[in-house]
Amino acid sequence: MPNNGDRVEGASSSVDNALRLLELIGEHQIIRVSEAAELLGVARSTAHRLLGALRRRGFVLQDKPNGVYRPGPVLNEIGLAAIGRIDIRLVARPVLEELSEQTQETVSLSLLEGRNVRFVDGVESPRSVRVGNRTGLVLPAHCTAAGKAILAALPRIELSRRYQDRDLIARTPASIATWEQLEEELDQVRRCGYALNAEEGEEGICAVAAAVRDLTDAPLASLAVVLPATRMAQADAATFVPLLMKAVETVQRLLRAQL
C-alpha cells in the first residue's frame, strides 16, 4: 500500500507536468495530445488527462473534440493581471504621436469591451479636414477597423461565445449585417494582418487598424489610423500598413519590457 511519501511524490510529479505543459502551450501556442505526451515524456493518456484538467479550469481551449489545444482565457487573464499596473495608454502615447506625425492623420488606441470597442486615447490629425479625437467613444466592434482587428485575433471559440445569438447591429448602410459576412471579413483580417473600415461605423469615416498582442499572442488592444473617406479609397489603405505595423510592434516591445 502506498505511503504518504509516495502520494506526495506523485502529486508533485503531476503538478510539475501540468506547469511544464502550460509552458509548452505558451511556447507553441497550439499543441496536440501526442505532442504533449512526447515533449513531457509521459503516456498519451496522462497528457490527455492533464490537458483535460487544464481545459476544465480555462487554462486551455479546444476548438473541437480531438482538436488542438490553445491558450485559454485564464492564461490571458493572468497575463493581463501581470500588466494591470501598466497603463497601456502611457506606453502607447508617444507611439501614437509619432504615427500621427508620420501619416498626418488621426490615430487611436482602442480596447475591446464585450461586443463593443472603446477608444481610450488618440492623437488628432493636424490637417484642416480631419477626423476628430474619438477618445471615450464606444462603437460596436464589428463596425470598426479597431474592433475587427481585435475580434480576428481572438480564439474562434471565444468569438463564438461573445456572439452566441449571432445578432449584429448595423450602424450605417455599409455595416456588416450578418454573421456570415463577419466571419468572411475576419478571415480576411487574419490573412492580411490588418482590418479596414469603409464607413461602417460612421458615414464619411474610414480606418485601418491592427491588434496589439501580449506574450501569449492574445489581443490586448488595437491601433488605428482614422481619416475622412474622401482621403482613403480602400485601394490606398495599404500605404498606411507598414507604418501601422511598425507602431504596433513598438507598443508590444515597450509593454513586454515592463513585465
Buried (B, 14 or more C-beta within 10 A) or exposed (E): EEEEEEEEEEEEEBEEBBEBBBEBBBEBEEBBBEBBBEBBEBEEEBBBBBBBBBBEEEBBBBEEEEEBBBBBBBBBEEBEEEBEEEEBBEBBBEBBEBBBEBBEBBBBBBBBEEBBBBBBBBBBBEEEEBBEBBBEBEBBBBBBBBBBBBBBBBBEBBBEEEBEEEEBEBBBEBBBEEBEEBBEBBEBBEEEBBBBBBBBBBEEBBBBBBBBBBBBBBBBBBBBBBBBBEBBEEEEBEEBBEBBBEBBBBBBEBBEEEE
